[in-house]
Each structure stands twice: as structure tokens, then as C-alpha cells.
Amino acid sequence: MFTTETVDNVLIAIPPRELTASSSENAKASLLGLIDAANKEIVVDLSELVFIDSSGLGTLIAAKKTANEHGGDVRLCGLSPQVWTIFELTRLDKVFKIFSNRDEAVESFL
């Protein structure tokens, strides 16, 4: 469900175009399955995301919690103005470290 690549030992996770109730169970399993002691520093690149609902937000929150339990973190990048608004309204912009692009997000771990 999430496609991945690694840059400087930071795992980049790219979700499908929508993270909604209909896809969130598979998305959550996919993202949580990536996180372990070796992959605990995760950047979720949301640049291709066009829609996210509360279930999708829950997926990202669960991933952050799991990464934190392994001594890591989940950081976000590439939020469109529409997705950014959802993060502001839910105050999740205060929970996640959010970067404008992938390079900045990866550098924040180095």
C-alpha cells in the first residue's frame, strides 16, 4: 500500500493518493509493518496525497506512536494546502514535525 525508498538510512513512505476509511486498515497495517528497530526514522511524503479523513489521520498517529516506542519518529513532508488545512484544524500540525519537502525532512534526522 505504501511505497518506500531509503535515503541516508531514513525510510521514506509514500501513501496512496487517498487515506480514507476504505483504505486505512490496509494502509495502517502497511505503514506499521515498516517500523521496527532498523526502520524507526520515517518520513511520510504526502506530496501526492489528495484526500485524508480521520481514519487516515489515525493511521499516521499510530505510526508516530509506534516509531516513538522504538526510539524514532515519523515526520511529514509535502502537504498540499488542502491537507495542511486538515492538519491545522485537527491541531496535528502541533503533533508532527512537518517539512515542505523530502530533503528537509530527511535532513532533520541527520
VODRENPA-56279 format. One line per field, with one value per atom (N, C-alpha, C, O, CB): residue number from 0; residue in one letter; chain; x, y, z. Coordinates in steps of 0.1 Angstrom, whole numbers, padded with zeros to 4 digits, always signed. Each point is the difference from the previous one (the first is absolute). Glycine has a CB too. Layout:
! residues N
i: [NUM/...];
aa: [A/...];
ch: [A/...];
px: [X/...];
py: [Y/...];
pz: [Z/...];
END
This chain:
! residues 110
i: [0/0/0/0/0/1/1/1/1/1/2/2/2/2/2/3/3/3/3/3/4/4/4/4/4/5/5/5/5/5/6/6/6/6/6/7/7/7/7/7/8/8/8/8/8/9/9/9/9/9/10/10/10/10/10/11/11/11/11/11/12/12/12/12/12/13/13/13/13/13/14/14/14/14/14/15/15/15/15/15/16/16/16/16/16/17/17/17/17/17/18/18/18/18/18/19/19/19/19/19/20/20/20/20/20/21/21/21/21/21/22/22/22/22/22/23/23/23/23/23/24/24/24/24/24/25/25/25/25/25/26/26/26/26/26/27/27/27/27/27/28/28/28/28/28/29/29/29/29/29/30/30/30/30/30/31/31/31/31/31/32/32/32/32/32/33/33/33/33/33/34/34/34/34/34/35/35/35/35/35/36/36/36/36/36/37/37/37/37/37/38/38/38/38/38/39/39/39/39/39/40/40/40/40/40/41/41/41/41/41/42/42/42/42/42/43/43/43/43/43/44/44/44/44/44/45/45/45/45/45/46/46/46/46/46/47/47/47/47/47/48/48/48/48/48/49/49/49/49/49/50/50/50/50/50/51/51/51/51/51/52/52/52/52/52/53/53/53/53/53/54/54/54/54/54/55/55/55/55/55/56/56/56/56/56/57/57/57/57/57/58/58/58/58/58/59/59/59/59/59/60/60/60/60/60/61/61/61/61/61/62/62/62/62/62/63/63/63/63/63/64/64/64/64/64/65/65/65/65/65/66/66/66/66/66/67/67/67/67/67/68/68/68/68/68/69/69/69/69/69/70/70/70/70/70/71/71/71/71/71/72/72/72/72/72/73/73/73/73/73/74/74/74/74/74/75/75/75/75/75/76/76/76/76/76/77/77/77/77/77/78/78/78/78/78/79/79/79/79/79/80/80/80/80/80/81/81/81/81/81/82/82/82/82/82/83/83/83/83/83/84/84/84/84/84/85/85/85/85/85/86/86/86/86/86/87/87/87/87/87/88/88/88/88/88/89/89/89/89/89/90/90/90/90/90/91/91/91/91/91/92/92/92/92/92/93/93/93/93/93/94/94/94/94/94/95/95/95/95/95/96/96/96/96/96/97/97/97/97/97/98/98/98/98/98/99/99/99/99/99/100/100/100/100/100/101/101/101/101/101/102/102/102/102/102/103/103/103/103/103/104/104/104/104/104/105/105/105/105/105/106/106/106/106/106/107/107/107/107/107/108/108/108/108/108/109/109/109/109/109];
aa: [M/M/M/M/M/F/F/F/F/F/T/T/T/T/T/T/T/T/T/T/E/E/E/E/E/T/T/T/T/T/V/V/V/V/V/D/D/D/D/D/N/N/N/N/N/V/V/V/V/V/L/L/L/L/L/I/I/I/I/I/A/A/A/A/A/I/I/I/I/I/P/P/P/P/P/P/P/P/P/P/R/R/R/R/R/E/E/E/E/E/L/L/L/L/L/T/T/T/T/T/A/A/A/A/A/S/S/S/S/S/S/S/S/S/S/S/S/S/S/S/E/E/E/E/E/N/N/N/N/N/A/A/A/A/A/K/K/K/K/K/A/A/A/A/A/S/S/S/S/S/L/L/L/L/L/L/L/L/L/L/G/G/G/G/G/L/L/L/L/L/I/I/I/I/I/D/D/D/D/D/A/A/A/A/A/A/A/A/A/A/N/N/N/N/N/K/K/K/K/K/E/E/E/E/E/I/I/I/I/I/V/V/V/V/V/V/V/V/V/V/D/D/D/D/D/L/L/L/L/L/S/S/S/S/S/E/E/E/E/E/L/L/L/L/L/V/V/V/V/V/F/F/F/F/F/I/I/I/I/I/D/D/D/D/D/S/S/S/S/S/S/S/S/S/S/G/G/G/G/G/L/L/L/L/L/G/G/G/G/G/T/T/T/T/T/L/L/L/L/L/I/I/I/I/I/A/A/A/A/A/A/A/A/A/A/K/K/K/K/K/K/K/K/K/K/T/T/T/T/T/A/A/A/A/A/N/N/N/N/N/E/E/E/E/E/H/H/H/H/H/G/G/G/G/G/G/G/G/G/G/D/D/D/D/D/V/V/V/V/V/R/R/R/R/R/L/L/L/L/L/C/C/C/C/C/G/G/G/G/G/L/L/L/L/L/S/S/S/S/S/P/P/P/P/P/Q/Q/Q/Q/Q/V/V/V/V/V/W/W/W/W/W/T/T/T/T/T/I/I/I/I/I/F/F/F/F/F/E/E/E/E/E/L/L/L/L/L/T/T/T/T/T/R/R/R/R/R/L/L/L/L/L/D/D/D/D/D/K/K/K/K/K/V/V/V/V/V/F/F/F/F/F/K/K/K/K/K/I/I/I/I/I/F/F/F/F/F/S/S/S/S/S/N/N/N/N/N/R/R/R/R/R/D/D/D/D/D/E/E/E/E/E/A/A/A/A/A/V/V/V/V/V/E/E/E/E/E/S/S/S/S/S/F/F/F/F/F/L/L/L/L/L];
ch: [A/A/A/A/A/A/A/A/A/A/A/A/A/A/A/A/A/A/A/A/A/A/A/A/A/A/A/A/A/A/A/A/A/A/A/A/A/A/A/A/A/A/A/A/A/A/A/A/A/A/A/A/A/A/A/A/A/A/A/A/A/A/A/A/A/A/A/A/A/A/A/A/A/A/A/A/A/A/A/A/A/A/A/A/A/A/A/A/A/A/A/A/A/A/A/A/A/A/A/A/A/A/A/A/A/A/A/A/A/A/A/A/A/A/A/A/A/A/A/A/A/A/A/A/A/A/A/A/A/A/A/A/A/A/A/A/A/A/A/A/A/A/A/A/A/A/A/A/A/A/A/A/A/A/A/A/A/A/A/A/A/A/A/A/A/A/A/A/A/A/A/A/A/A/A/A/A/A/A/A/A/A/A/A/A/A/A/A/A/A/A/A/A/A/A/A/A/A/A/A/A/A/A/A/A/A/A/A/A/A/A/A/A/A/A/A/A/A/A/A/A/A/A/A/A/A/A/A/A/A/A/A/A/A/A/A/A/A/A/A/A/A/A/A/A/A/A/A/A/A/A/A/A/A/A/A/A/A/A/A/A/A/A/A/A/A/A/A/A/A/A/A/A/A/A/A/A/A/A/A/A/A/A/A/A/A/A/A/A/A/A/A/A/A/A/A/A/A/A/A/A/A/A/A/A/A/A/A/A/A/A/A/A/A/A/A/A/A/A/A/A/A/A/A/A/A/A/A/A/A/A/A/A/A/A/A/A/A/A/A/A/A/A/A/A/A/A/A/A/A/A/A/A/A/A/A/A/A/A/A/A/A/A/A/A/A/A/A/A/A/A/A/A/A/A/A/A/A/A/A/A/A/A/A/A/A/A/A/A/A/A/A/A/A/A/A/A/A/A/A/A/A/A/A/A/A/A/A/A/A/A/A/A/A/A/A/A/A/A/A/A/A/A/A/A/A/A/A/A/A/A/A/A/A/A/A/A/A/A/A/A/A/A/A/A/A/A/A/A/A/A/A/A/A/A/A/A/A/A/A/A/A/A/A/A/A/A/A/A/A/A/A/A/A/A/A/A/A/A/A/A/A/A/A/A/A/A/A/A/A/A/A/A/A/A/A/A/A/A/A/A/A/A/A/A/A/A/A/A/A/A/A/A/A/A/A/A/A/A/A/A/A/A/A/A/A/A/A/A/A/A/A/A/A/A/A/A/A/A/A/A/A/A/A/A/A/A/A/A/A];
px: [+0008/-0008/+0009/-0002/-0016/+0027/+0010/+0012/+0004/-0011/+0011/+0013/+0011/-0002/-0009/+0023/+0011/+0013/+0002/-0013/+0019/+0014/+0008/-0006/+0000/+0019/+0009/+0010/+0006/-0009/+0004/+0010/+0007/-0006/-0008/+0027/+0009/-0006/+0000/+0007/-0010/-0006/-0013/-0004/+0027/-0030/-0013/-0010/+0002/+0007/-0019/-0010/-0010/-0006/+0009/-0005/-0010/-0012/+0001/+0016/-0029/-0012/-0009/-0003/+0005/-0007/-0009/-0014/-0001/+0021/-0030/-0013/-0007/+0004/-0006/-0010/-0008/-0006/+0002/-0007/-0001/-0006/-0010/-0003/+0008/-0012/-0010/+0003/+0002/-0019/+0015/+0001/-0014/-0002/+0028/-0035/-0014/-0004/+0008/-0013/-0007/-0005/+0001/+0002/-0017/+0012/+0000/+0014/+0002/-0022/+0031/+0013/+0009/+0011/-0013/-0003/+0008/+0005/+0011/-0023/+0003/+0005/+0012/+0009/-0033/+0023/+0012/+0012/+0011/-0027/+0013/+0011/+0007/+0012/-0025/+0005/+0005/+0009/+0011/-0031/+0015/+0008/+0013/+0010/-0031/+0020/+0012/+0010/+0012/-0027/+0010/+0010/+0006/+0012/-0025/+0004/+0005/+0010/+0009/-0030/+0019/+0008/+0014/+0010/-0030/+0022/+0013/+0008/+0013/-0023/+0004/+0007/+0005/-0007/-0007/+0027/+0007/+0013/+0002/-0012/+0018/+0012/+0009/+0007/-0008/+0001/+0008/-0006/+0007/+0002/-0022/-0008/-0008/-0012/+0012/+0006/-0007/+0000/-0007/+0013/+0001/+0000/-0007/+0006/+0015/-0033/-0009/-0004/-0004/-0004/+0009/-0006/-0012/+0002/+0021/-0035/-0011/-0002/-0003/-0008/+0013/+0000/-0015/-0004/+0029/-0032/-0014/-0002/-0011/+0006/+0015/-0001/-0010/-0005/+0029/-0026/-0010/-0014/-0009/+0028/-0020/-0013/-0010/+0003/+0009/-0024/-0010/-0011/-0007/+0012/-0007/-0010/+0004/+0005/-0023/+0015/+0002/-0012/-0005/+0030/-0030/-0011/+0005/+0012/-0030/+0009/+0004/+0007/+0009/-0028/+0015/+0006/+0014/+0009/-0031/+0024/+0014/+0009/+0012/-0021/+0003/+0008/+0003/+0011/-0022/+0002/+0002/+0012/+0008/-0032/+0025/+0011/+0013/+0010/-0025/+0016/+0013/+0003/+0012/-0016/-0006/+0002/+0005/+0009/-0027/+0012/+0004/+0015/+0008/-0032/+0027/+0014/+0010/+0011/-0019/+0004/+0009/+0002/+0011/-0019/-0003/+0001/+0009/+0008/-0032/+0022/+0008/+0015/+0009/-0029/+0023/+0014/+0006/+0011/-0016/-0003/+0005/+0003/+0010/-0024/+0006/+0003/+0013/+0006/-0031/+0029/+0013/+0011/+0011/-0023/+0010/+0010/+0001/+0011/+0001/-0021/+0000/-0011/-0005/+0016/-0014/-0011/-0005/+0007/+0004/-0023/-0006/-0001/-0006/-0007/+0019/-0001/-0007/+0001/+0020/-0027/-0008/+0006/+0006/-0027/+0018/+0004/-0010/-0007/+0032/-0024/-0007/-0015/-0008/+0026/-0023/-0015/-0005/+0005/-0003/-0013/-0006/-0008/-0002/+0000/-0002/-0007/-0013/-0004/+0013/-0016/-0012/+0003/-0007/-0003/+0021/+0003/+0006/-0003/+0008/+0003/+0005/-0012/+0001/+0019/-0030/-0012/-0006/-0003/-0002/+0005/-0006/+0009/-0005/-0005/+0023/+0010/-0001/+0001/+0014/-0018/-0002/-0013/+0000/+0013/-0023/-0013/-0001/-0006/-0004/+0018/+0000/+0012/+0001/-0011/+0017/+0012/+0011/+0009/-0024/+0015/+0010/+0013/+0011/-0028/+0016/+0012/+0009/+0012/-0025/+0007/+0008/+0006/+0009/-0024/+0010/+0004/+0011/+0010/-0033/+0022/+0010/+0010/-0004/-0013/+0029/+0010/-0003/+0001/+0017/-0021/-0004/+0009/+0004/-0028/+0029/+0010/-0006/-0009/+0028/-0014/-0006/+0004/-0007/+0008/+0011/+0004/+0008/+0004/-0003/+0001/+0006/+0015/+0003/-0018/+0022/+0014/+0001/+0008/-0002/-0014/+0000/-0004/+0006/-0012/-0004/-0005/+0011/+0003/-0026/+0030/+0011/+0011/+0006/-0011/+0009/+0011/-0003/+0009/-0003/-0019/-0003/+0003/+0002/-0020/+0020/+0004/+0015/+0006/-0026/+0028/+0014/+0008/+0012/-0015];
py: [-0012/+0012/+0013/+0008/-0021/+0014/+0010/-0004/-0012/+0020/+0000/-0003/+0006/+0010/-0010/-0005/+0004/+0002/-0006/-0005/+0019/+0001/+0005/+0004/+0001/-0007/+0004/+0010/-0001/-0021/+0033/+0011/+0002/+0004/+0007/-0013/+0002/-0007/+0006/+0016/-0034/-0009/+0005/-0004/-0001/+0014/+0005/-0006/+0001/+0021/-0029/-0006/+0010/+0007/-0029/+0023/+0009/-0009/-0010/+0026/-0013/-0007/+0009/+0011/-0025/+0009/+0008/-0007/-0011/+0019/-0001/-0006/+0000/+0006/+0001/-0014/+0001/+0014/+0008/-0032/+0028/+0013/+0004/+0012/-0014/-0008/+0003/-0009/-0012/+0018/+0000/-0008/+0002/+0010/-0008/-0011/+0001/-0013/-0009/+0024/-0015/-0011/-0013/-0011/+0027/-0015/-0012/-0006/-0011/+0020/+0000/-0005/+0000/-0006/+0014/-0003/+0003/-0013/-0001/+0022/-0031/-0013/-0006/-0003/-0001/+0003/-0005/+0010/-0005/-0008/+0025/+0010/+0000/+0000/+0015/-0016/-0001/-0012/+0001/+0011/-0024/-0012/+0001/-0004/-0009/+0019/+0002/+0009/-0003/+0000/+0015/+0009/-0005/+0001/+0017/-0024/-0005/-0012/-0002/+0009/-0014/-0012/+0005/-0008/-0005/+0025/+0005/+0005/+0000/+0007/-0005/+0006/-0011/-0008/+0028/-0020/-0009/+0007/+0012/-0033/+0014/+0006/+0005/+0010/-0025/+0008/+0005/+0011/+0009/-0032/+0024/+0010/+0008/-0002/-0011/+0022/+0008/+0014/+0008/-0025/+0022/+0013/+0001/-0004/+0010/-0001/-0001/+0014/+0008/-0031/+0025/+0012/-0005/-0008/+0021/-0007/-0004/+0012/+0011/-0025/+0011/+0011/+0000/-0009/+0006/+0014/+0002/+0008/+0005/-0007/+0004/+0009/-0005/+0008/-0001/-0020/-0005/-0002/-0004/-0007/+0013/-0002/+0011/+0012/-0023/+0006/+0010/+0001/+0010/-0014/-0007/+0001/-0009/-0011/+0015/+0001/-0008/+0002/+0012/-0010/-0012/+0002/-0005/-0002/-0002/+0004/-0003/-0014/-0002/+0017/-0024/-0014/+0001/-0006/-0005/+0019/+0002/+0007/-0003/+0004/+0009/+0007/-0010/+0001/+0021/-0031/-0010/-0009/-0004/+0005/-0004/-0008/+0006/-0006/-0003/+0022/+0008/+0001/-0001/+0014/-0011/+0001/-0013/+0000/+0017/-0028/-0013/-0003/-0006/-0002/+0012/-0002/+0009/-0005/+0000/+0017/+0008/-0006/+0000/+0021/-0026/-0006/-0012/-0002/+0010/-0017/-0012/+0004/-0006/-0006/+0022/+0004/+0006/-0003/+0007/+0004/+0005/-0011/+0001/+0020/-0032/-0011/-0007/-0006/+0003/+0004/-0006/+0011/-0003/-0013/+0027/+0010/+0009/+0007/-0022/+0015/+0007/+0010/+0005/-0024/+0023/+0010/-0001/-0006/+0021/-0010/+0001/+0015/+0007/-0029/+0026/+0014/+0001/-0009/+0015/+0005/+0001/+0011/+0009/-0016/+0006/+0010/+0000/-0009/+0006/+0014/+0002/+0001/-0004/-0009/+0019/+0001/+0011/+0011/-0018/+0004/+0009/+0010/-0003/-0014/+0029/+0009/-0006/+0003/+0015/-0027/-0006/-0009/+0000/+0001/-0009/-0010/+0008/-0003/-0015/+0029/+0008/+0006/+0000/+0006/-0002/+0005/-0010/+0003/+0012/-0027/-0011/-0002/-0002/-0009/+0011/-0001/+0012/-0002/-0011/+0025/+0012/-0002/+0003/+0011/-0017/-0001/-0010/+0001/+0006/-0018/-0011/+0002/-0008/-0008/+0027/+0003/-0010/-0001/+0013/-0021/-0010/+0007/-0006/-0012/+0030/+0008/+0002/+0004/+0007/-0012/+0002/-0014/+0000/+0020/-0031/-0013/-0005/-0006/+0001/+0007/-0004/+0011/+0011/-0028/+0013/+0009/-0001/-0010/+0008/+0014/+0000/+0009/+0011/-0014/-0002/+0007/+0002/-0008/-0002/+0020/+0003/-0010/-0002/+0026/-0031/-0009/-0012/+0001/+0017/-0028/-0012/+0002/-0005/-0008/+0021/+0002/+0006/-0004/+0007/+0007/+0007/-0010/-0001/+0023/-0031/-0010/-0010/-0003/+0006/-0008/-0009/+0006/-0006/-0006/+0024/+0008/+0001/+0001/+0011/-0011/+0003/-0012/+0001/+0013/-0026/-0012/-0001/-0007/-0004/+0018/-0002/+0009/+0000/-0006];
pz: [+0000/+0000/+0000/-0008/+0020/-0003/+0000/-0008/+0001/+0022/-0032/-0007/+0008/+0008/-0031/+0022/+0009/-0008/-0010/+0030/-0014/-0004/+0012/+0010/-0035/+0024/+0012/-0005/-0011/+0022/-0003/-0003/+0013/+0010/-0028/+0018/+0012/+0012/+0011/-0020/+0008/+0011/+0005/+0011/-0005/-0013/+0004/-0010/-0012/+0022/-0005/-0008/-0005/+0008/+0004/-0025/-0006/-0003/-0008/-0002/+0015/-0003/-0008/+0005/+0017/-0033/-0008/-0001/-0005/-0009/+0019/+0001/-0013/-0010/+0033/-0024/-0012/-0001/+0009/-0009/-0011/-0002/+0010/+0003/-0027/+0031/+0010/+0012/-0002/-0016/+0030/+0012/+0007/+0007/-0004/-0006/+0005/+0008/+0001/-0021/+0025/+0007/-0008/+0005/+0008/-0026/-0008/-0002/-0003/-0009/+0013/-0002/+0013/+0000/-0023/+0034/+0011/+0007/+0005/-0002/-0002/+0006/-0006/+0006/+0001/-0021/-0007/+0001/+0001/-0017/+0015/+0001/+0013/+0001/-0017/+0027/+0013/+0002/+0005/+0004/-0013/+0000/-0008/+0005/-0002/-0014/-0009/+0007/+0000/-0020/+0025/+0006/+0013/+0002/-0013/+0019/+0013/-0002/+0007/+0004/-0022/-0003/-0004/+0000/-0007/+0003/-0004/+0012/-0001/-0020/+0032/+0011/+0010/+0004/-0006/+0004/+0009/+0005/-0003/-0008/+0018/+0005/-0011/+0002/+0018/-0031/-0012/-0007/-0005/+0003/+0001/-0007/+0010/+0002/-0023/+0029/+0010/-0003/+0006/+0010/-0026/-0005/-0013/-0011/+0023/-0012/-0012/-0004/+0008/-0001/-0020/-0007/-0008/-0009/+0009/+0003/-0009/-0009/+0004/+0014/-0031/-0010/-0005/-0007/+0000/+0010/-0003/-0013/-0002/+0026/-0032/-0011/-0011/-0007/+0011/-0004/-0010/+0006/-0007/-0005/+0025/+0007/-0004/+0001/+0019/-0024/-0004/+0011/+0000/-0024/+0032/+0010/+0012/-0002/-0016/+0030/+0012/+0009/+0002/-0004/+0008/+0010/+0014/+0002/-0020/+0028/+0013/+0002/+0008/+0000/-0016/+0000/-0005/+0006/-0009/-0007/-0005/+0010/+0001/-0024/+0029/+0011/+0011/+0006/-0011/+0008/+0011/-0004/+0008/-0002/-0019/-0005/+0003/+0004/-0022/+0015/+0002/+0015/+0004/-0026/+0030/+0014/+0006/+0008/-0007/-0005/+0004/-0004/+0008/-0009/-0011/-0004/+0008/+0004/-0027/+0026/+0008/+0014/+0005/-0017/+0018/+0013/+0000/+0009/-0004/-0015/-0001/-0002/+0006/-0016/+0001/-0002/+0013/+0003/-0027/+0031/+0013/+0010/+0007/-0011/+0004/+0009/-0003/+0008/-0006/-0015/-0004/+0000/-0004/-0011/+0021/+0001/-0012/-0001/+0017/-0025/-0012/-0001/+0010/-0021/-0002/-0002/-0014/-0009/+0026/-0019/-0013/-0003/+0008/-0006/-0013/-0004/-0014/-0008/+0022/-0017/-0012/-0009/+0005/+0008/-0026/-0009/-0012/-0002/+0009/-0014/-0013/+0001/-0009/+0000/+0020/+0002/-0010/+0000/+0024/-0031/-0008/+0009/+0011/-0031/+0014/+0009/+0006/+0011/-0026/+0007/+0006/+0011/+0010/-0032/+0021/+0010/+0012/+0012/-0029/+0014/+0011/+0009/+0012/-0026/+0007/+0008/+0009/+0011/-0030/+0015/+0008/+0013/+0011/-0031/+0018/+0011/+0009/+0013/-0027/+0009/+0009/+0008/+0012/-0029/+0010/+0007/+0011/+0010/-0032/+0020/+0010/+0010/+0009/-0026/+0015/+0008/-0001/+0008/+0007/-0025/-0002/-0005/+0000/-0004/-0001/-0003/+0012/-0002/-0017/+0031/+0012/+0005/+0008/-0002/-0012/+0005/-0009/+0005/+0003/-0021/-0010/-0003/-0001/-0008/+0006/-0006/-0015/-0006/+0025/-0025/-0014/-0008/+0004/+0003/-0018/-0009/-0013/-0005/+0018/-0020/-0013/-0011/-0010/+0016/-0004/-0010/+0006/+0012/-0029/+0010/+0004/+0005/+0011/-0027/+0009/+0004/+0014/+0008/-0032/+0027/+0013/+0011/+0011/-0022/+0008/+0010/+0003/+0011/-0020/-0002/+0002/+0008/+0010/-0031/+0018/+0007/+0014/+0009/-0030/+0025/+0014/+0009/+0012/-0020/+0002/+0007/+0001/+0009/-0016/-0001/-0001/+0010/+0001/-0025];
END
